[in-house]
Amino acid sequence: MISMSRKYGYIEMTVKTIIVLVTLLQIIVATQSEGIVKALAELSAFLILVSLLLLAKAKRRNQPNEEQVFEH
């Protein structure tokens, strides 16, 4: 049986993988397109990357650092 933290880690990794693949797909579309389609693909790829970075930052902020662990 998979523990809850392990299961959550697997789901989180799957979500990150999907986000990276979607970003790469948007970049490919942007290189193959012109005009408004290219602009929208570039914008969506940028916004997806920003969301991925914000998720990583939030996760890092929620994890206790070594000093906090040793204090308790």
C-alpha positions as CSV (number, residue, x, y, z in Angstrom):
1,M,0.0,0.0,0.0
2,I,1.3,3.4,-0.9
3,S,1.6,5.9,1.9
4,M,-0.3,9.2,1.5
5,S,2.9,11.3,1.3
6,R,4.3,9.0,-1.4
7,K,1.1,9.1,-3.3
8,Y,1.0,12.9,-3.1
9,G,4.6,13.1,-4.4
10,Y,3.7,10.9,-7.3
11,I,0.8,13.0,-8.3
12,E,2.8,16.2,-7.9
13,M,5.5,14.8,-10.1
14,T,3.0,13.8,-12.7
15,V,1.4,17.3,-12.7
16,K,4.8,18.9,-13.1
17,T,5.7,16.6,-16.0
18,I,2.4,17.5,-17.7
19,I,3.1,21.2,-17.2
20,V,6.5,20.9,-18.7
21,L,5.2,18.9,-21.7
22,V,2.4,21.4,-22.4
23,T,5.0,24.2,-22.2
24,L,7.2,22.5,-24.7
25,L,4.2,21.9,-27.0
26,Q,3.4,25.6,-26.8
27,I,7.0,26.5,-27.7
28,I,6.8,24.1,-30.7
29,V,3.5,25.7,-31.9
30,A,5.1,29.2,-31.5
31,T,8.0,28.3,-33.7
32,Q,5.8,26.8,-36.4
33,S,3.2,29.6,-36.4
34,E,2.8,33.3,-37.3
35,G,0.8,36.2,-36.2
36,I,-1.8,35.9,-33.4
37,V,-1.4,32.2,-33.0
38,K,2.4,32.6,-32.4
39,A,1.7,35.4,-29.9
40,L,-0.9,33.4,-28.0
41,A,1.4,30.3,-27.9
42,E,4.3,32.4,-26.6
43,L,2.1,34.0,-24.0
44,S,0.6,30.8,-22.8
45,A,4.1,29.1,-22.6
46,F,5.3,32.0,-20.5
47,L,2.3,31.9,-18.2
48,I,2.6,28.1,-17.7
49,L,6.3,28.5,-16.8
50,V,5.5,31.3,-14.3
51,S,2.9,29.0,-12.7
52,L,5.4,26.2,-12.5
53,L,7.9,28.5,-10.8
54,L,5.3,29.8,-8.3
55,L,4.4,26.2,-7.4
56,A,8.0,25.3,-6.8
57,K,8.5,28.5,-4.7
58,A,5.4,27.7,-2.6
59,K,6.6,24.1,-2.0
60,R,10.0,25.3,-0.9
61,R,8.4,27.9,1.4
62,N,6.2,25.2,3.0
63,Q,9.1,22.8,3.7
64,P,10.8,23.4,7.1
65,N,14.5,24.1,6.8
66,E,17.1,22.2,8.9
67,E,17.3,24.8,11.7
68,Q,13.5,24.5,12.3
69,V,13.7,20.7,12.4
70,F,16.5,20.7,15.0
71,E,14.8,23.3,17.2
72,H,11.8,21.0,17.9
